[in-house]
Amino acid sequence: MAAEPPAATPYTAVQDRLARWVADLSSLHELTERLAHATTLDDALRELLRAGAALVGAQRGMVAIEPPDGLGPDLTIGLGLGHAELGHIETIPRAAGSIGRLLDGLPERADVPRGANERPSRAYGRPRGAAKRGDETDERAGVSHGQCSGAAGRRVVDEVAHPDLANEDDLDPRHREVAARLGYAASYAVPLEVRGQSPALPYGEAGPGAPRGRIGAVVWLYDEPTEPTERQRRLVGLYCRYAAERMARHLELHRSRRALVALREELLPGRLPRVPGVRLAARHHTGPCGGGDWYDALALPDGALGLSVGGVTGGGPSAVAAMGRLRAALRAYAVLEGEDPVAVLSDLELLLRLTEPARAATALFAYCEPAHRSVFIAGAGHCPPLLIGEERTTYVETSLSAPLGMLACWEAPSVGVKPGPGETLLLYSDGLLHRAGVPMDRAFAQLHAAAASVPKSARHDPDAVVDHIWRTVLPAGRGPDPSNTDVATATAGTATAATATAGIANTHKNTGFGTGDKDIVLLAARFD
């Protein structure tokens, strides 16, 4: 005789519900933990798309970030969508697209054409909160909206669902064309809204500089007509509530880094001087934890030229400010006594000791006389410059000396060198060596080999020289590309230095040795 199934108890339904809640909480915990580990805004947005697609059962999606304060950045990132496909979606009129409806709202009822509410939804049943035809549900396009109060003249919605795009009679023609072209049949969209302290955010709300309100929206696309269940909506709503706070934090950090880089660029040369007999080129990149390195080129009396590179200890805004003060002081000393590089650095060391007692700095100053092809160099704990030519590639061995601010009385002799016609003097920061990802002695050897391997056709152009060295010492994955926008360039004769702030949120990690987040500076002077 077959055993009878156990009779259902009054608590079975409660236990099943509790089990679902526990499963949902576990899933949300795992997804939010993965989102919390994202280190950049781009990574966080991609994780948001992946997690949301898993929660609502979608195959593709896109997220648009448009902070309401207008301070940017404005971003659009896709999941399973290439640049061309994202471009097609962006051709949909904003008022007809899901993201536009979420961020801009819908017209009030006075703006709705007469009779628009008399058409029932063809593709979707009544949304949450909708009771009858003719209520506040926008049924003109067969689309359901969860609603909340909004600004005057617009109705704010908290979700936009297109369960069956092919059967929505009033769908915008361009929207229908794009959906057919890209092969998606349904969509579901929710906003990213920062409303203040979120119970889902255990670490407190974002800082005072973070944007508030609806900072963006995310839409997921389905290959077949469908809609997320009530449970899926609830889960993705909770997840996006947490994600919005995380995105606000990333936006605040991005803005802070952008402002710091802009400040640093203003403290560096806006242009390199024109001095007869010498051509100049420079590259620099601010590391994620850097900001204290500088370079400078200054035209001096009697056709002379002063070159300097250096860096202060520490990072962040305080290091940038200290760097600006030291660079300004060094320029003044160079004008007054530039022909004596040791005196320039001695006075700089005294100033540092009196005004920045808690800091140390490295510096290298070169006094150049292009007419005589002579250079006098003094260094304070800085890497030796490199002389590059067709017949020789050699380090200019400056005397061993301590960084500024490390000893009670700094002193070191200067050295002289005579570059030949067509030779290039390269000054650089230790960040270039650290980014090589090898021990320091091998990094020096790599730099020497890179300089010696500059093609003959490129030796006449200091820009080509520094680009070749940059790419050779810092292969792909070890540092920023010099052609990328997060590398600023300056060449003698240009009106301004090309300053880039895009990509500043990127972290270039070092592998193996050294510090992978230091500034990189190269300054090249080619003598005619």
N, C-alpha and C positions, 0 to 999 in steps of 0.2 A: 504494500500500500504506500503510495507516494506521500512524502511528508508535506504537510500543509505549510505554505509560506507564513512567516511570523506576522501576526496581526499588527497593523499600524497603530502606534501609540499616539496619544495627543501631542507628544513632544517631537514626533518625527519631522513634521514640517518646520518646527523651530530649529531642530538640529540641522536640517538641510540648509536652511537660510543662514545659520551661523557658519556652516562649512563654506558656503559661497562667499560670505563676508571675509572669512579668514583667507580664502584663496585670492580674493580681490586685493586685500591688504598686502598679502605677500607679493603679488604681482606688481602693485604700485610701489612697494618698497624697493624691489629689485630695479625697476625702471628709473625711479627717482635717484637711486644711488648711482646708476650709470650716468645719468645726466649731471649729477654733482661732480663727477670726475672729469667732465669736459673742461679743458683749460682755456679754450678760446671761444669767441662768439660763433665762429663758423662751425666748430665741432659741436657746440651745444645745439645749434639749429639742426644739424644733420641728425643728431641723436634724437631730438624732438620728433622729427619726421619719421624716423624708424620706429620709435616706440609708439607713437600715435597710430601709425599704420597697423602695427600688431594689435593694438587695442580695438580698433574699429574694423579690422579685417580688410583693409584696403591694400592695393598693390603699388600705387604711386601717390605722389603728393607734392605740394610746394608750400613754402612759408615766405611771407613778405613782412619785413620789419620797416615800419614807418613811424618813428616816435612822434607823438603829437606836438611836442615842443619845437619841432623843426630843426633841431640841432644835429640830427642824423646819428649814425649812418643809416641810409636807406639800402636795404639788402633784399634780394630775392634768391632763394636757394631751392633746388628741386630734389626730389627722390624718384629715381627712375626716369627723370626727364633731363634731356640735354639742353644746351643753350638755345638751340633752334626751337625746340618744343616750348621752352619757357617763353621765347619770343613770340610764338604763335598765341599762347595764352594771354600774353600782355596786350595783344591786339583786340581782345574783347573789350567793348566799352565798359568803363569802370562802374557805371551805374548798373550794368547788367551782370557783372561778375560777382562771385561770392565774396571775395576779399574786399571789393569796393563797397558792397552792401554792409559788411560788418564794420568797416572803418568809417564810412561816411554816413551810415544810417539810411533809412528809407523815407520817402516823402510822407508828410502827414496826409490824412484822409482828404483834405481839401485839394491836394495835388493829384489825387488818383482820378483818372477819367471816369466819367459817369458810366455805370454799369459794369465796372471792372470787377466788383465783388460779387456779381451775380453768376460768375462762372465757377463751378466747383473745380477742385483740384482733380486733374485727370490721373496723376501718377502717384499721389500720396494721400493717405488718409489724414484725418485731422491731427495737427501737431499738438504737442503738450500745451494745455491752456486754451485751445481752440474748441468752441462748443458747437457753433452753427455757422452755416454759410452767411456771410455778411458781417462776421465779427472782425476783429483786428488782424486776422490772418491774411497775409498777402497771397491771394490765389491767382493773381494775374498770370504768373508764369509756372503754375504747377509746382510751386516751391513752398516749403514750410519754414517758418521762422519762429524760434522761441524769442520772446520779447521782453524788454525792460524799458523803463522810462529813459528818455534822451533829451537832447537839447531842443530848444524851440525850433520848430520847422522841420525836424527830422525825428524819425522813430528809430531808436537803437534796438538792434536785434542781437541775441546771444548765440544764435546758430543759424546756419543756412543749409538746407538739405535739398538736393536735386535727385530724387530716387530713380527717375527714369527720364533722362534728358530727351530721348528720341520721341517721347509721346507728350511733350509739353508744347501745346499749340502756340502759346504766347512767348516762347523762349526767343531771346534776341537772335536774329539770323546769323550774326557773326559767331555767337556762342555755339550755336548748333553746328556751324561749319567747322569750327576748331575742334569740338568734341568728336565729330566724325573723322576728322583728319588724324587726330591723335589716338583714336580708338578707345575713348573712355565713355561709359554709358551712365554713370551716376557720380555724384560728389557729395561730400559732407564737409562743412567748414565751421570752425569756431574761432573766436578772437583770443588774443593774448592780452590780458588786461591786468594791470597792476593796481590793486585797490587798497594797498596798505599792508598791514601785518597779516600774514596768511597762516592759518593753523597748520597748513601742510609744509611750512618752511620752518624747521626747528632752529635755524641760526639767525632769526630776526630778519626784518625787512631790509631792502636795499638802502644804500646811503642817500644822503640829501641831494646828490648830483644825478641820481638815477631818474629816468623819465617815468611819469605816471600816466594813468589812463590806459587807453588801448594803444599799445606799442606795436601791434602787428596782428596778423591773422594767419591761420594755417588751414589749408584745404587738402583733403585726401580724395583720390580718384579711384573709381571702381571700373573694372573691365566689363561687368555685367550690371544690369539694373538691380539695385539693392538699396538697403538703408541700414544703418547701425541700429541695434536693439536698444531698448531703454537702459539695460545694464551697461552696454558698451558706451553709450552717451555719458552715463554717470561717471564711469571710470576715466574716459578721456577728458571729461570736464575737470575732474579733480587733478588729473595729471597736468593739464594745461594751466591750471591755476598755480600749481607749483612752478611749472616751467616759465611762466611769465615773470615771476620774481627772479628766477635765475637769469633770464635774458636781460632784465633790467640791470642786474648787477654787472653782467658782461658789457652792456652798453655803457654803463658808468665807467668801468675800467678802460674800455676802448677810448672814450672821450678824454679821460685823464691822460692816457698815454699819448694821444694825439696832441693834446695841449702841451705836454711836456716836450715832445719832439719839436713842435712849432716854436716853443720858447728856445730850445737849444739851437735850432737852425738860425734863429735871429741873433744868437750870440756868436755864431761862426761867420766867417767871411761871406758876404753876399756876392762878391766877385773877387777874382784874383787879379793882381795888378799886371799891367803891361810894363815890362822892363826890357830895354834893348839887350839882345844877346842871350836871353833865356826864355824858355817857354815852360809854363806850369800846368799841372793837372792834379786834381785831388779827388779822392773817394772817401766817404765815411759812412758808417752804419752804426746806429745807436743800438746796443744790445738791450734785451729786456730788463736787465738789472744794472745797466750802465748809465751813461750820460755825462761822465766826468772827463772824457777825453776831448782834446781840441787839436786843431791845426791852424796855422796862420801864415800868411805871406804879406809882407809889408814893404812897399817901396821906400827906400831911405835916401838921404841926401847923397849927392855926387854919383848918382846912377847905381847905388848899391841896393841890395835886396836882403831882407831879413826873413828867414824861414824858421818856423818852430812847430814842434809837436809836443804833446805832454798829456798828463792826466792826473786828476786828484783822486784820493782814496774815497771809497764809498760809491753810492749810486742814488738815483732818484733826484727829486727837485733840489735838495740841499747841495748835492754834488754838482748839479748843473749851475746853480748860483755861484758856488765857489769857483768852478771852472771859468765862468764869465768874468769874475773879479780878477783872477790870476792872468787870464789872457789880456784883459785891458791893461793891467799893470805891466805885463811884459812888453806890450806895444810901446808904452810910454818909455820904459827903460831902453828899448831898442832904438828909439828915436834919439835919445839923449846920449847913449854910449854904446850903440850897436857894434861899433868896430872892435869892442872888447867883449866877446861872448861870456867870459868868466865874470866880468863885472855885472852884466845883465842878470845872470843867474844868481849871483851873490845877493844883489839887491832884491830879487824876487824871493829868495830864501828868507831874508830878513823880514820882508813884508808878510810872508806866510807865517813865520814864527810869531809875529806880533798880532796879527789879525785873525789867523786860523790856527791857534795852538793845538787843536785836537786833530789836525789833518796833516797828511804828508802828500807829496806830489812828485812825480817824475817829469822831467823836461829836457828838451834838447833844442838848442838855439844855434843857428848857422848864419854867419855874416858872409854874404856872397858879393863878390865884385866881378860881375860878368865880363866887363871890359878886359880884365886881366885873367879871367878864368881862375880865380882863387877863392877858396872857401875856408873860413875859420869856424871851428865847431867846438862847443862845450856841451857836456851832457851831465845830467844829475839823475843817475839810476835808470836811464832810459836805454832802449835798444840801440845798438850802433847803426848808423846809416849805411846804405849800400850804394856803391858806385858801379854803374852798369855801362859797359861799352863793348865794342866789337873785339877789342884786344884784351880786355880784362873785365872781370866781375869780382869785386872784392868788398869786404866789409871795411869801413873806415873805423879803425879801432880807437874809439875815444877812451880816455883813461878811466879806470874803474873808480866810480864815485857813488856816494850814497844819495838816495832821494832827498829832495828838499824837505826840511822839517824833521829829519831824523837825527841830526847831530847838532850840538850846541853851536858849532861854527862850520859851515860848509865851505869847502874849497876844492878845486880841481883844475888842472891846467887845460888849456885849449889845444887843439890839434889843427894843422893846416893840410889842405889837399888841393891839388890842381887838376880839375877835370879836363880831359882832352876834348877837342871838338867832337860834337855829337854824343858825348857821354851824358848819362842821366844820374843825378843824385836822388836816391829814394829814401825818404823819411817815413816811418811807419810806427804804429802802436803795437804793444805786446799782444793786443787782442787778436791780431792777424796770426800770431804764432800759436796762441792758445786754441784758436778755432781749427787749427790743423789736425787736432785730435791725436797727436803723438808727443813723446817727451820733448822737452825744449831743445835739446841738442839736435835731435832729428828735425825739429821744426825749422831751426836755423839752416840746416842743410837743405831742406826742401825749398826754403825761400831762395837760397843761393842758386840752386838748380833751376828754379823757375825763372829767376832773373837772367841766368846764362842762356836759357832756351828761348828768349824773346826772338821772334823771327827778324831777320835783317830788314825786311820791308817795313816792320813796325817800329824800329828803333828811332826813327826820326820824329815819331808822334808820341809825346808823353802820355796821352790818353790811351793809346794802344798798349803802351808798356804797362801801365797800372792795371788795365783790364786783363792782359795776359797773366800777370802775376797773380791777380785776384783769383782768376778761374783755375790756375794751376795749383796754387797753395790750398785753395778752398774748393775742392771738387763738389759735385752735387751731393747734397745731404749734409755737408759740413758747414755751410755758411750761405748767406744770401747771394743771389745772382747779381752782379754789378749792373745788369740791364734791367733789373727789377725796380719797381718804384720805391722800395724802401731803402734804396741806396742813393744818396745825394751826390751829385757831381758838380764840379766847377772847373772850367778851363780858362786860361788867360785869354782875355778879349771878349768873353761872353758878358752879356749885360747883367745877368744874375746867376746864382747857383741854382740848379734845378733841385728843388726841395720836395721830397716825397713824404707823405704821411700815410698813404695806403699801405696796408700790410704790416702796420706797426704792432698789431696785436699778435703777430706770428712769433713763436718761440723757436729759435734755431738751436737745437740741443747738440751738445758736444758728446762725442763718444770716445772714451778711453782716457784721455789726459787733459789737464788744464781746465779752464773755465769756459764753457760754451756760451756765456751770456754777456761777454765783455764787448766794449765798443771796438770797432775796426776803423783805423785811419791810415790812409796812404797819401803822401804828398810827394810829387815828383817834379824835379827841375831839370830840364834838358838844356845843356849849354851849346850854343851855336859855334 
